[in-house]
Amino acid sequence: MHDPVRDPAVLIAGMDPCAVPGAVAFAVVPEADLPAALPAARAMIREAEGITLVLPADHPAVPPGAARFAQITLGVHSALDAVGLTAAAAGALAAASIPCNVIAGAHHDHIFVPEAQAATARDALRARAASGLNGAPGPA
């Protein structure tokens, strides 16, 4: 595995947004139900109000009618203390009126967008990567 990237220009240019197959949903899961739900979870966060899991949208722990999201993983191996990647990605999506939720893993950043907007989100992220550090178009 490569060393994590901290240089903002390299992070942004190397975003390489890739769709992860399968829709997901965010679900608050009671602690007693965690053993059954955790094996399917893509992510978990403990909050004062409860434990939220990112689960396949069709998982039994997901409440009926829960919003469906697509996961886009940024291919660059970003350092957890790097500055600028999340802002660049979120800014590109905001400019396209696409809401997003970002979770960092030890190697990559994962962006969750409404399932119906996944292709547009990927295109916006690719365009942002091509535009460089300051958002100016790169060389043709």
GROMACS elastic network, one bead per residue, 0.5 to 0.9 nm:
[ bonds ]
;  ai    aj funct       b0    kb
    1     4     6  0.88040   500
    1    77     6  0.87641   500
    2     5     6  0.85345   500
    2    77     6  0.73271   500
    3    77     6  0.74068   500
    3    78     6  0.87206   500
    3    79     6  0.83232   500
    4    76     6  0.82977   500
    4    77     6  0.51020   500
    4    78     6  0.51287   500
    4    80     6  0.82215   500
    4    82     6  0.88741   500
    4   107     6  0.72646   500
    5     8     6  0.81684   500
    5    10     6  0.72121   500
    5    11     6  0.64009   500
    5    76     6  0.75044   500
    5    77     6  0.59571   500
    5    79     6  0.53884   500
    5    82     6  0.73081   500
    6     9     6  0.88069   500
    6    10     6  0.77522   500
    6    11     6  0.69109   500
    6    78     6  0.65637   500
    6    79     6  0.57050   500
    6    80     6  0.85303   500
    6    81     6  0.74157   500
    6    83     6  0.71169   500
    7    10     6  0.53801   500
    7    11     6  0.61120   500
    7    12     6  0.87194   500
    7    82     6  0.73459   500
    7    83     6  0.80491   500
    7    84     6  0.88234   500
    8    12     6  0.60812   500
    8    13     6  0.84667   500
    8    82     6  0.73952   500
    8    83     6  0.64775   500
    8    84     6  0.57107   500
    8    85     6  0.66457   500
    8   133     6  0.67169   500
    9    12     6  0.53806   500
    9    13     6  0.60930   500
    9    14     6  0.83704   500
    9    84     6  0.87244   500
    9    85     6  0.89560   500
    9   132     6  0.65241   500
    9   134     6  0.84539   500
   10    13     6  0.52101   500
   10    14     6  0.58031   500
   10    15     6  0.84510   500
   10    76     6  0.85851   500
   10   132     6  0.86882   500
   10   133     6  0.81627   500
   11    14     6  0.52106   500
   11    15     6  0.61077   500
   11    76     6  0.63648   500
   11    77     6  0.81077   500
   11    78     6  0.67333   500
   11    82     6  0.85656   500
   11    84     6  0.79726   500
   11    85     6  0.61253   500
   11   129     6  0.85514   500
   11   133     6  0.86839   500
   12    15     6  0.53262   500
   12    16     6  0.88205   500
   12    76     6  0.84495   500
   12    84     6  0.78575   500
   12    85     6  0.59210   500
   12    88     6  0.70950   500
   12    89     6  0.81438   500
   12   128     6  0.74899   500
   12   129     6  0.51716   500
   12   130     6  0.82634   500
   12   131     6  0.87126   500
   12   132     6  0.65819   500
   12   133     6  0.63141   500
   13    16     6  0.79302   500
   13    76     6  0.88361   500
   13   126     6  0.88125   500
   13   128     6  0.79956   500
   13   130     6  0.61499   500
   13   131     6  0.77783   500
   13   132     6  0.58866   500
   13   133     6  0.74160   500
   14    17     6  0.87522   500
   14    74     6  0.82165   500
   14    75     6  0.71107   500
   14    76     6  0.53927   500
   14    77     6  0.88096   500
   14   129     6  0.66559   500
   14   130     6  0.88710   500
   15    73     6  0.87123   500
   15    74     6  0.50980   500
   15    75     6  0.57055   500
   15    76     6  0.52975   500
   15    77     6  0.89118   500
   15    85     6  0.81361   500
   15    89     6  0.85370   500
   15   125     6  0.75646   500
   15   126     6  0.74676   500
   15   128     6  0.87118   500
   15   129     6  0.60098   500
   16    73     6  0.80831   500
   16    74     6  0.54737   500
   16    76     6  0.65931   500
   16   125     6  0.81302   500
   16   126     6  0.68701   500
   16   129     6  0.76536   500
   17    72     6  0.60338   500
   17    73     6  0.56106   500
   17    75     6  0.60746   500
   17    76     6  0.86484   500
   17   122     6  0.61300   500
   17   123     6  0.86782   500
   17   125     6  0.66078   500
   17   126     6  0.67110   500
   18    71     6  0.84121   500
   18    72     6  0.53659   500
   18    73     6  0.52887   500
   18    74     6  0.63460   500
   18    75     6  0.70005   500
   18   122     6  0.73625   500
   19    22     6  0.89882   500
   19    70     6  0.73903   500
   19    71     6  0.60324   500
   19    73     6  0.64084   500
   19    74     6  0.89645   500
   19   118     6  0.78865   500
   19   119     6  0.85565   500
   19   122     6  0.76664   500
   20    23     6  0.85346   500
   20    70     6  0.72650   500
   20    71     6  0.54009   500
   20    72     6  0.58868   500
   20    73     6  0.68807   500
   21    70     6  0.78520   500
   21    71     6  0.76827   500
   22    56     6  0.68751   500
   22    57     6  0.78930   500
   22    69     6  0.88463   500
   22    70     6  0.70372   500
   22    71     6  0.80472   500
   23    55     6  0.85865   500
   23    56     6  0.60103   500
   23    57     6  0.54768   500
   23    58     6  0.82494   500
   23    68     6  0.60000   500
   23    69     6  0.55168   500
   23    70     6  0.51588   500
   23    71     6  0.73990   500
   23   115     6  0.66871   500
   24    42     6  0.86190   500
   24    54     6  0.63921   500
   24    55     6  0.53374   500
   24    58     6  0.78540   500
   24    59     6  0.88185   500
   24    67     6  0.84211   500
   24    68     6  0.56533   500
   24    69     6  0.51500   500
   24    70     6  0.62677   500
   24    71     6  0.74273   500
   24   112     6  0.85332   500
   24   115     6  0.84847   500
   25    53     6  0.81977   500
   25    54     6  0.56772   500
   25    55     6  0.55553   500
   25    56     6  0.62658   500
   25    58     6  0.84001   500
   25    59     6  0.87824   500
   25    62     6  0.67574   500
   25    63     6  0.89381   500
   25    66     6  0.64290   500
   25    67     6  0.60742   500
   25    68     6  0.51502   500
   25    69     6  0.59338   500
   25    70     6  0.86854   500
   26    52     6  0.64803   500
   26    53     6  0.57698   500
   26    55     6  0.64208   500
   26    56     6  0.88428   500
   26    57     6  0.82475   500
   26    62     6  0.72580   500
   26    66     6  0.75414   500
   26    67     6  0.77302   500
   26    68     6  0.82445   500
   26    69     6  0.84752   500
   27    51     6  0.81950   500
   27    52     6  0.53965   500
   27    53     6  0.53937   500
   27    54     6  0.64759   500
   27    55     6  0.71860   500
   27    61     6  0.68737   500
   27    62     6  0.53741   500
   27    63     6  0.70222   500
   27    66     6  0.80069   500
   28    49     6  0.87709   500
   28    50     6  0.63084   500
   28    51     6  0.54307   500
   28    53     6  0.63344   500
   28    54     6  0.89821   500
   28    61     6  0.82494   500
   28    62     6  0.81100   500
   28    63     6  0.89383   500
   29    32     6  0.81960   500
   29    33     6  0.63864   500
   29    34     6  0.66327   500
   29    37     6  0.79580   500
   29    50     6  0.72140   500
   29    51     6  0.56970   500
   29    52     6  0.61267   500
   29    53     6  0.68535   500
   29    61     6  0.68389   500
   29    62     6  0.84753   500
   30    33     6  0.53981   500
   30    34     6  0.67047   500
   30    50     6  0.71238   500
   30    51     6  0.68889   500
   30    52     6  0.89714   500
   31    34     6  0.52520   500
   31    35     6  0.82542   500
   31    50     6  0.80631   500
   31    51     6  0.71680   500
   32    35     6  0.72930   500
   32    36     6  0.87810   500
   33    36     6  0.57386   500
   33    37     6  0.64148   500
   33    38     6  0.86024   500
   33    61     6  0.83782   500
   34    37     6  0.50250   500
   34    38     6  0.55019   500
   34    39     6  0.88071   500
   34    51     6  0.87982   500
   35    38     6  0.56901   500
   35    39     6  0.75505   500
   36    39     6  0.69379   500
   36    40     6  0.83423   500
   37    40     6  0.58267   500
   37    41     6  0.65439   500
   37    53     6  0.82281   500
   37    55     6  0.80196   500
   37    59     6  0.82091   500
   37    60     6  0.85283   500
   37    61     6  0.69796   500
   38    42     6  0.84087   500
   38    43     6  0.87122   500
   38    44     6  0.82868   500
   38    53     6  0.78094   500
   38    55     6  0.85980   500
   39    42     6  0.85453   500
   40    54     6  0.86564   500
   40    55     6  0.61904   500
   40    56     6  0.70894   500
   40    59     6  0.80426   500
   41    44     6  0.70211   500
   41    53     6  0.60221   500
   41    54     6  0.55754   500
   41    56     6  0.73864   500
   42    53     6  0.73526   500
   42    54     6  0.53916   500
   42    55     6  0.60203   500
   42    56     6  0.80419   500
   43    52     6  0.82460   500
   43    53     6  0.56743   500
   43    54     6  0.50997   500
   43    55     6  0.76070   500
   43   103     6  0.81755   500
   44    51     6  0.70138   500
   44    52     6  0.56881   500
   44    54     6  0.64174   500
   45    50     6  0.86264   500
   45    51     6  0.58702   500
   45    52     6  0.53693   500
   45    53     6  0.66397   500
   45    54     6  0.88607   500
   46    49     6  0.81351   500
   46    50     6  0.61112   500
   46    52     6  0.63656   500
   46    53     6  0.88098   500
   47    50     6  0.52494   500
   47    51     6  0.59714   500
   47    52     6  0.75468   500
   48    51     6  0.81934   500
   54    57     6  0.86092   500
   55    58     6  0.80661   500
   55    59     6  0.64745   500
   55    61     6  0.81188   500
   55    62     6  0.72954   500
   56    59     6  0.54197   500
   56    62     6  0.81279   500
   57    60     6  0.86275   500
   57    62     6  0.65409   500
   57    66     6  0.79442   500
   57    67     6  0.84044   500
   57    68     6  0.63010   500
   57    69     6  0.80679   500
   58    61     6  0.84527   500
   58    62     6  0.69179   500
   59    62     6  0.56090   500
   59    63     6  0.88271   500
   60    63     6  0.75574   500
   62    65     6  0.85752   500
   62    66     6  0.67900   500
   63    66     6  0.56930   500
   65    68     6  0.85973   500
   67   114     6  0.75404   500
   67   115     6  0.85617   500
   68   113     6  0.84999   500
   68   114     6  0.61466   500
   68   115     6  0.56863   500
   68   116     6  0.85067   500
   69   112     6  0.58056   500
   69   113     6  0.52447   500
   69   116     6  0.80239   500
   69   117     6  0.88377   500
   69   118     6  0.81685   500
   70   111     6  0.81391   500
   70   112     6  0.55260   500
   70   113     6  0.54271   500
   70   114     6  0.60560   500
   70   116     6  0.81348   500
   70   117     6  0.82531   500
   70   118     6  0.60024   500
   71   110     6  0.65540   500
   71   111     6  0.56984   500
   71   113     6  0.66806   500
   71   114     6  0.89298   500
   71   115     6  0.83386   500
   71   118     6  0.80359   500
   72   109     6  0.85541   500
   72   110     6  0.57434   500
   72   111     6  0.50744   500
   72   112     6  0.62731   500
   72   113     6  0.77747   500
   72   118     6  0.78519   500
   72   121     6  0.85522   500
   72   122     6  0.73606   500
   73    76     6  0.89154   500
   73   108     6  0.68313   500
   73   109     6  0.59991   500
   73   111     6  0.62102   500
   73   112     6  0.87049   500
   74    77     6  0.81072   500
   74    78     6  0.87535   500
   74   108     6  0.60208   500
   74   109     6  0.55227   500
   74   110     6  0.62690   500
   74   111     6  0.77980   500
   75    78     6  0.85801   500
   75   107     6  0.87847   500
   75   108     6  0.64632   500
   75   109     6  0.79777   500
   76   107     6  0.79717   500
   76   108     6  0.64184   500
   76   109     6  0.81942   500
   77   106     6  0.84400   500
   77   108     6  0.53365   500
   77   109     6  0.82682   500
   78    81     6  0.83359   500
   78    82     6  0.67045   500
   78    85     6  0.81350   500
   78   104     6  0.88379   500
   78   106     6  0.81013   500
   78   107     6  0.59918   500
   78   108     6  0.57456   500
   78   109     6  0.72552   500
   79    82     6  0.51293   500
   79    83     6  0.87836   500
   79   106     6  0.76510   500
   79   107     6  0.71328   500
   79   108     6  0.82472   500
   80    83     6  0.86882   500
   80   104     6  0.74140   500
   80   105     6  0.80541   500
   80   106     6  0.68370   500
   80   107     6  0.80204   500
   80   108     6  0.87847   500
   82    85     6  0.74053   500
   83    86     6  0.77092   500
   83    87     6  0.81965   500
   84    87     6  0.52512   500
   84    88     6  0.60378   500
   84    89     6  0.86204   500
   84   133     6  0.88490   500
   85    88     6  0.51692   500
   85    89     6  0.61614   500
   85    90     6  0.84858   500
   85   109     6  0.87555   500
   86    89     6  0.52079   500
   86    90     6  0.59131   500
   86    91     6  0.82176   500
   86   102     6  0.76064   500
   86   109     6  0.80099   500
   87    90     6  0.52042   500
   87    91     6  0.57460   500
   87    92     6  0.84335   500
   88    91     6  0.51195   500
   88    92     6  0.61692   500
   88    93     6  0.86865   500
   88   125     6  0.86295   500
   88   128     6  0.73784   500
   88   129     6  0.86420   500
   88   133     6  0.84221   500
   88   135     6  0.85617   500
   89    92     6  0.52473   500
   89    93     6  0.63408   500
   89    94     6  0.86118   500
   89   111     6  0.86564   500
   89   124     6  0.85752   500
   89   125     6  0.62227   500
   89   128     6  0.73871   500
   89   129     6  0.86432   500
   90    93     6  0.51174   500
   90    94     6  0.59659   500
   90    95     6  0.85179   500
   90    98     6  0.88152   500
   90    99     6  0.82824   500
   90   100     6  0.69157   500
   90   101     6  0.86092   500
   90   102     6  0.83416   500
   90   111     6  0.88373   500
   90   125     6  0.88881   500
   91    95     6  0.60855   500
   91    96     6  0.86447   500
   92    95     6  0.52025   500
   92    96     6  0.65283   500
   92    97     6  0.88459   500
   92    98     6  0.86802   500
   92   121     6  0.84381   500
   92   124     6  0.60299   500
   92   125     6  0.63060   500
   92   127     6  0.83830   500
   92   128     6  0.62434   500
   93    96     6  0.50609   500
   93    97     6  0.62390   500
   93    98     6  0.50432   500
   93    99     6  0.68012   500
   93   100     6  0.72589   500
   93   120     6  0.89344   500
   93   121     6  0.62770   500
   93   124     6  0.64117   500
   93   125     6  0.71873   500
   94    98     6  0.54948   500
   94    99     6  0.65551   500
   94   100     6  0.81894   500
   95    98     6  0.75782   500
   95   124     6  0.86890   500
   96    99     6  0.88765   500
   96   120     6  0.81524   500
   96   121     6  0.77427   500
   96   124     6  0.71124   500
   98   113     6  0.70235   500
   98   114     6  0.77024   500
   98   117     6  0.70660   500
   98   120     6  0.84571   500
   98   121     6  0.68940   500
   99   112     6  0.84426   500
   99   113     6  0.60942   500
   99   114     6  0.72003   500
  100   111     6  0.63448   500
  100   112     6  0.54852   500
  100   114     6  0.76412   500
  101   110     6  0.82738   500
  101   111     6  0.56775   500
  101   112     6  0.50717   500
  101   113     6  0.67633   500
  102   109     6  0.69027   500
  102   110     6  0.56790   500
  102   112     6  0.63215   500
  103   108     6  0.87790   500
  103   109     6  0.59229   500
  103   110     6  0.52277   500
  103   111     6  0.64962   500
  103   112     6  0.82373   500
  104   107     6  0.77613   500
  104   108     6  0.61251   500
  104   110     6  0.60722   500
  104   111     6  0.86549   500
  105   108     6  0.52806   500
  105   109     6  0.59283   500
  105   110     6  0.74351   500
  106   109     6  0.83467   500
  112   115     6  0.84545   500
  112   118     6  0.86778   500
  113   116     6  0.83218   500
  113   117     6  0.67048   500
  113   118     6  0.62278   500
  113   121     6  0.73788   500
  114   117     6  0.54397   500
  114   118     6  0.65173   500
  115   118     6  0.53748   500
  115   119     6  0.86610   500
  116   119     6  0.78234   500
  116   120     6  0.86811   500
  117   120     6  0.54050   500
  117   121     6  0.60144   500
  117   122     6  0.86878   500
  118   121     6  0.50265   500
  118   122     6  0.61786   500
  118   123     6  0.86405   500
  119   122     6  0.51540   500
  119   123     6  0.62485   500
  119   124     6  0.86564   500
  120   123     6  0.50811   500
  120   124     6  0.61611   500
  120   125     6  0.86654   500
  121   124     6  0.50465   500
  121   125     6  0.61939   500
  121   126     6  0.85902   500
  122   125     6  0.51326   500
  122   126     6  0.61370   500
  122   127     6  0.85786   500
  123   126     6  0.50940   500
  123   127     6  0.61336   500
  123   128     6  0.85861   500
  124   127     6  0.51168   500
  124   128     6  0.61741   500
  124   129     6  0.86853   500
  125   129     6  0.61837   500
  125   130     6  0.86261   500
  126   129     6  0.50928   500
  126   130     6  0.62432   500
  126   131     6  0.86930   500
  127   130     6  0.50798   500
  127   131     6  0.62226   500
  127   137     6  0.87468   500
  128   131     6  0.51051   500
  128   132     6  0.69460   500
  128   133     6  0.87371   500
  128   135     6  0.66137   500
  128   136     6  0.89229   500
  128   137     6  0.86990   500
  129   132     6  0.58649   500
  129   133     6  0.80900   500
  129   135     6  0.83362   500
  130   135     6  0.83825   500
  130   136     6  0.86540   500
  130   137     6  0.66985   500
  130   138     6  0.59959   500
  130   139     6  0.87615   500
  131   134     6  0.74208   500
  131   138     6  0.50492   500
  131   139     6  0.87291   500
  132   135     6  0.52791   500
  132   136     6  0.60152   500
  132   137     6  0.66285   500
  132   138     6  0.60145   500
  133   136     6  0.75054   500
  134   137     6  0.88115   500
  135   138     6  0.85540   500
  137   140     6  0.83307   500
